[in-house]
Amino acid sequence: MDNHLTLDYYNRHAERFTADTGTVNFMEMQNKFLNKLPEHPFILDFGCGSGRDTKYFLEHGCRVTAIDGSEELCRIAGEFTGIRVKHMYFQDLSDLELYDGIWACASILHVSSDEMASVLEKMRAALKPEGILYVSYKYGTFEGERNGRYFTDMTEERFEKLLDTVEGLTLEEQFITSDVRPGRGEEKWLNLIVRKN
């Protein structure tokens, strides 16, 4: 993954990215995730972007750790949510059995396919037993630079093969949705809910 390319994009375009994504109604997916978690869960927002989802989870009685690789987005999300957002890269996750749920909404899709299994293993290790992982990818088979960022797209078959290389995770649900941003409805997303065994 070209971290520099993607993170430079988000640092330069943080305000515009926040304007495009920060007010989008994502309640249906957020609630689907929360309904699988215990009461007052501890959640890791893994690539929190604008802080939209962190704020929603906080308002619904969750404890949240929020991280992002973009320093500008950390600043914006911190101001928006009122919590400290940790500047961290996905590959540096080292928590062990700490979280009831990990929310990786449109985030680890910036990881290269070569690194994806390793990042998923770190996420599995950070989940409590029976913990839940939500992850979403742009739907397709493309991998490479697009619009100034690095993307790894995903299909059901591609994710199934990926999951076969990571022990201790079981796919619980998968579904395709349209992009919720105005004018982007033709873009499709693969949403996955995975449980730690």
KEGU-268940 format. One line per field, with one value per residue: y negated, z negated, x negated of N, C-alpha, C in turn; residue number from 1. Coordinates in steps of 0.05 Angstrom, whole numbers. Layout:
residues N
nyy c(Y, ...)
nzz c(Z, ...)
nxx c(X, ...)
cayy c(Y, ...)
cazz c(Z, ...)
caxx c(X, ...)
cyy c(Y, ...)
czz c(Z, ...)
cxx c(X, ...)
seq c(NUM, ...)
END
This chain:
residues 197
nyy c(24, -44, -84, -138, -165, -159, -179, -230, -250, -250, -285, -333, -340, -339, -373, -377, -322, -311, -344, -318, -267, -270, -283, -245, -200, -143, -107, -58, -18, -26, -14, 40, 63, 48, 76, 127, 127, 127, 93, 25, 27, 34, 3, 2, -47, -40, -74, -127, -172, -228, -225, -215, -164, -149, -190, -178, -127, -140, -172, -134, -106, -77, -59, -86, -78, -116, -117, -142, -147, -195, -257, -306, -290, -264, -309, -338, -300, -293, -344, -344, -300, -304, -272, -246, -231, -180, -183, -137, -80, -27, 20, 19, 34, 63, 81, 128, 172, 133, 104, 103, 96, 80, 28, 18, -20, -32, -37, -1, 13, -15, 12, 54, 115, 151, 139, 145, 192, 195, 148, 159, 202, 175, 145, 186, 206, 163, 163, 183, 251, 277, 228, 175, 156, 104, 90, 54, 50, 20, 47, 97, 117, 87, 63, 14, -53, -104, -162, -191, -160, -97, -36, 25, 64, 107, 170, 219, 270, 260, 240, 285, 320, 291, 292, 345, 349, 328, 348, 362, 327, 318, 311, 277, 245, 218, 166, 126, 57, -7, -67, -117, -171, -233, -231, -189, -139, -98, -72, -14, 23, 72, 101, 129, 172, 200, 251, 264, 326)
nzz c(0, 16, -30, -35, 9, 3, -49, -44, -9, -41, -82, -53, -33, -75, -97, -56, -48, -97, -94, -53, -74, -129, -147, -127, -129, -163, -194, -191, -180, -223, -266, -256, -266, -320, -344, -347, -388, -458, -514, -523, -494, -481, -431, -373, -328, -269, -231, -229, -200, -189, -239, -244, -254, -303, -336, -334, -358, -410, -427, -434, -479, -479, -492, -461, -422, -377, -316, -265, -204, -181, -200, -198, -193, -243, -276, -261, -271, -326, -346, -331, -357, -410, -436, -446, -387, -362, -327, -282, -245, -208, -207, -255, -297, -360, -404, -449, -454, -470, -451, -441, -392, -326, -281, -216, -171, -105, -106, -114, -63, -38, -46, -18, 20, 7, -46, -72, -99, -143, -170, -182, -217, -260, -276, -291, -335, -369, -383, -432, -453, -412, -391, -346, -279, -233, -165, -105, -34, 30, 84, 126, 168, 173, 160, 137, 153, 149, 162, 132, 88, 56, 70, 51, 79, 68, 76, 61, 68, 69, 17, -13, 0, -23, -77, -88, -97, -146, -211, -259, -249, -228, -176, -182, -161, -96, -49, 6, 17, 40, 52, 2, 7, 36, 105, 115, 119, 156, 145, 116, 55, 15, -43, -104, -159, -210, -256, -314, -330)
nxx c(-17, -10, -20, -35, -14, 43, 52, 32, 70, 117, 101, 95, 146, 181, 222, 260, 272, 295, 340, 367, 378, 390, 442, 475, 529, 523, 548, 577, 538, 503, 536, 548, 498, 491, 533, 514, 479, 459, 493, 474, 423, 351, 319, 277, 265, 241, 203, 229, 243, 283, 305, 358, 385, 362, 382, 437, 438, 419, 461, 498, 487, 439, 370, 315, 256, 222, 187, 143, 105, 94, 70, 97, 151, 156, 153, 199, 240, 232, 246, 300, 323, 308, 273, 206, 174, 136, 75, 56, 32, 63, 33, 6, 37, 42, 71, 100, 153, 192, 236, 307, 329, 306, 305, 298, 307, 307, 251, 205, 202, 163, 117, 66, 76, 37, 25, 72, 92, 58, 72, 125, 117, 93, 137, 172, 144, 149, 202, 250, 267, 318, 327, 347, 336, 343, 336, 325, 322, 308, 345, 320, 264, 219, 153, 109, 85, 133, 167, 129, 119, 102, 135, 165, 210, 268, 299, 351, 329, 274, 267, 281, 239, 197, 212, 205, 152, 143, 144, 196, 238, 305, 350, 409, 451, 465, 473, 495, 494, 518, 480, 488, 481, 502, 518, 485, 505, 500, 454, 429, 424, 392, 411, 392, 402, 368, 350, 311, 286)
cayy c(0, -70, -100, -166, -175, -160, -197, -257, -258, -257, -309, -356, -343, -331, -389, -369, -295, -313, -355, -297, -242, -274, -285, -223, -183, -115, -95, -30, -1, -30, 1, 68, 69, 45, 97, 152, 123, 125, 66, 7, 41, 20, 4, -11, -58, -35, -92, -140, -194, -253, -220, -212, -140, -151, -207, -163, -106, -153, -181, -110, -93, -61, -70, -85, -87, -124, -121, -148, -152, -223, -275, -326, -278, -261, -335, -345, -281, -299, -367, -337, -280, -311, -253, -246, -212, -172, -181, -110, -65, -1, 41, 15, 43, 84, 87, 157, 179, 108, 92, 119, 92, 63, 16, 10, -29, -45, -45, 17, 16, -28, 31, 71, 143, 165, 134, 146, 214, 187, 128, 174, 218, 156, 138, 209, 207, 140, 168, 202, 274, 273, 201, 170, 138, 95, 79, 49, 45, 16, 73, 102, 132, 68, 55, -5, -81, -115, -188, -201, -142, -68, -21, 54, 70, 134, 185, 240, 292, 250, 238, 312, 330, 276, 301, 372, 346, 317, 366, 351, 308, 330, 292, 279, 233, 201, 154, 104, 33, -30, -89, -134, -199, -244, -229, -167, -114, -76, -58, 8, 30, 98, 98, 155, 174, 223, 256, 279, 352)
cazz c(0, 16, -52, -31, 29, -8, -72, -34, 2, -63, -96, -36, -27, -99, -101, -35, -54, -120, -84, -36, -89, -157, -153, -113, -148, -161, -218, -187, -183, -250, -285, -250, -280, -349, -353, -351, -410, -485, -522, -529, -485, -475, -401, -360, -302, -257, -208, -236, -182, -200, -266, -242, -267, -331, -350, -336, -378, -436, -434, -440, -504, -475, -496, -434, -415, -348, -304, -236, -195, -173, -223, -195, -201, -272, -288, -255, -285, -354, -351, -326, -376, -437, -448, -432, -365, -361, -300, -281, -221, -212, -211, -281, -318, -377, -426, -452, -467, -484, -440, -434, -363, -310, -259, -195, -150, -83, -116, -107, -33, -29, -51, 5, 16, -5, -74, -83, -118, -167, -184, -193, -240, -282, -284, -306, -361, -386, -391, -453, -442, -402, -383, -319, -261, -209, -146, -79, -11, 56, 96, 151, 167, 179, 139, 147, 148, 162, 151, 113, 65, 63, 63, 57, 80, 58, 82, 42, 73, 61, -12, -23, 2, -43, -104, -90, -105, -173, -229, -281, -241, -213, -163, -193, -142, -75, -33, 24, 15, 57, 37, -9, 13, 58, 132, 117, 115, 175, 134, 99, 32, 3, -72, -116, -188, -216, -284, -324, -341)
caxx c(0, -24, -10, -40, 5, 70, 53, 29, 96, 135, 91, 100, 174, 196, 246, 279, 280, 313, 365, 380, 385, 395, 470, 490, 545, 513, 560, 585, 515, 493, 553, 544, 474, 496, 551, 499, 460, 472, 500, 451, 399, 326, 316, 255, 271, 215, 203, 255, 249, 294, 315, 387, 394, 354, 402, 462, 434, 417, 488, 514, 477, 415, 343, 303, 230, 222, 160, 141, 78, 91, 69, 118, 177, 155, 159, 227, 256, 230, 263, 328, 333, 302, 254, 180, 172, 108, 62, 45, 36, 76, 13, -6, 55, 30, 88, 107, 179, 200, 260, 331, 334, 288, 319, 279, 325, 293, 225, 183, 201, 139, 95, 62, 84, 15, 25, 100, 94, 43, 88, 148, 107, 90, 164, 182, 130, 158, 229, 256, 280, 346, 329, 358, 322, 357, 318, 337, 304, 320, 350, 306, 238, 198, 134, 90, 91, 157, 174, 109, 116, 99, 159, 168, 239, 273, 324, 357, 310, 248, 266, 281, 212, 181, 219, 194, 124, 143, 158, 211, 259, 326, 368, 437, 469, 453, 494, 486, 510, 511, 468, 509, 476, 518, 507, 465, 521, 493, 431, 437, 407, 394, 411, 387, 402, 351, 349, 288, 294)
cyy c(-25, -88, -130, -178, -179, -179, -226, -268, -267, -281, -334, -361, -337, -347, -380, -341, -295, -324, -335, -274, -247, -274, -264, -206, -153, -98, -66, -11, -2, -13, 31, 79, 69, 67, 124, 151, 123, 96, 50, 20, 22, 24, -9, -20, -60, -49, -109, -163, -218, -250, -216, -187, -139, -167, -192, -142, -118, -162, -158, -93, -75, -75, -66, -94, -92, -128, -128, -153, -180, -242, -296, -315, -272, -287, -342, -326, -286, -323, -361, -319, -287, -292, -256, -224, -206, -170, -155, -97, -38, 21, 40, 24, 66, 91, 117, 160, 156, 99, 112, 118, 74, 54, 6, 3, -44, -54, -26, 24, 2, -11, 48, 100, 159, 162, 139, 168, 207, 167, 141, 190, 199, 148, 161, 210, 185, 144, 187, 228, 268, 243, 198, 150, 130, 82, 75, 41, 36, 43, 76, 117, 113, 66, 36, -34, -90, -141, -196, -184, -113, -53, 9, 59, 100, 144, 206, 262, 284, 249, 266, 324, 317, 287, 329, 371, 335, 335, 350, 330, 323, 309, 297, 268, 219, 191, 131, 81, 12, -52, -109, -164, -209, -241, -206, -139, -92, -61, -38, 15, 58, 94, 126, 153, 201, 226, 272, 304, 354)
czz c(0, -5, -46, -13, 17, -31, -64, -22, -20, -79, -80, -33, -51, -102, -80, -40, -77, -111, -68, -52, -117, -165, -140, -134, -144, -183, -214, -192, -212, -270, -281, -266, -311, -360, -357, -375, -437, -492, -530, -520, -482, -446, -393, -333, -287, -230, -209, -217, -196, -229, -267, -258, -296, -347, -354, -358, -407, -445, -441, -462, -501, -485, -469, -435, -385, -339, -275, -229, -186, -197, -221, -202, -231, -286, -285, -271, -316, -362, -350, -348, -405, -451, -433, -411, -361, -332, -299, -254, -227, -220, -240, -304, -334, -402, -426, -467, -483, -476, -435, -404, -351, -286, -239, -170, -129, -91, -107, -77, -22, -34, -26, -1, 3, -36, -88, -104, -144, -183, -197, -218, -264, -293, -301, -333, -380, -395, -415, -439, -435, -393, -353, -304, -238, -191, -119, -58, 13, 70, 123, 147, 171, 154, 151, 140, 164, 147, 128, 89, 74, 53, 69, 56, 73, 69, 61, 44, 63, 30, -25, -22, -19, -71, -109, -100, -134, -192, -250, -275, -223, -201, -172, -174, -121, -58, -17, 20, 35, 40, 28, -4, 37, 85, 136, 116, 133, 165, 114, 78, 22, -27, -84, -146, -195, -246, -291, -337, -370)
cxx c(-17, -12, -12, -19, 33, 72, 49, 55, 115, 126, 97, 129, 192, 223, 268, 290, 300, 340, 381, 391, 396, 425, 488, 504, 537, 525, 567, 561, 503, 509, 551, 519, 479, 514, 538, 480, 474, 479, 475, 425, 375, 320, 290, 265, 244, 213, 228, 262, 259, 303, 345, 397, 386, 374, 428, 460, 433, 445, 506, 502, 453, 390, 329, 273, 230, 194, 163, 112, 72, 91, 91, 146, 178, 163, 189, 245, 255, 247, 293, 339, 328, 284, 227, 180, 142, 98, 47, 50, 48, 56, 1, 13, 43, 47, 96, 133, 191, 228, 282, 336, 313, 304, 299, 294, 309, 265, 203, 183, 177, 114, 91, 70, 62, 15, 52, 103, 81, 59, 113, 140, 103, 117, 176, 170, 141, 187, 230, 268, 310, 349, 337, 341, 340, 336, 332, 316, 320, 322, 336, 280, 214, 179, 114, 98, 115, 164, 155, 105, 113, 124, 154, 198, 243, 300, 328, 336, 282, 245, 266, 253, 193, 187, 208, 165, 121, 158, 174, 231, 279, 344, 397, 457, 453, 476, 483, 505, 501, 498, 490, 504, 492, 504, 488, 479, 514, 468, 440, 415, 413, 391, 409, 388, 389, 349, 323, 297, 286)
seq c(1, 2, 3, 4, 5, 6, 7, 8, 9, 10, 11, 12, 13, 14, 15, 16, 17, 18, 19, 20, 21, 22, 23, 24, 25, 26, 27, 28, 29, 30, 31, 32, 33, 34, 35, 36, 37, 38, 39, 40, 41, 42, 43, 44, 45, 46, 47, 48, 49, 50, 51, 52, 53, 54, 55, 56, 57, 58, 59, 60, 61, 62, 63, 64, 65, 66, 67, 68, 69, 70, 71, 72, 73, 74, 75, 76, 77, 78, 79, 80, 81, 82, 83, 84, 85, 86, 87, 88, 89, 90, 91, 92, 93, 94, 95, 96, 97, 98, 99, 100, 101, 102, 103, 104, 105, 106, 107, 108, 109, 110, 111, 112, 113, 114, 115, 116, 117, 118, 119, 120, 121, 122, 123, 124, 125, 126, 127, 128, 129, 130, 131, 132, 133, 134, 135, 136, 137, 138, 139, 140, 141, 142, 143, 144, 145, 146, 147, 148, 149, 150, 151, 152, 153, 154, 155, 156, 157, 158, 159, 160, 161, 162, 163, 164, 165, 166, 167, 168, 169, 170, 171, 172, 173, 174, 175, 176, 177, 178, 179, 180, 181, 182, 183, 184, 185, 186, 187, 188, 189, 190, 191, 192, 193, 194, 195, 196, 197)
END
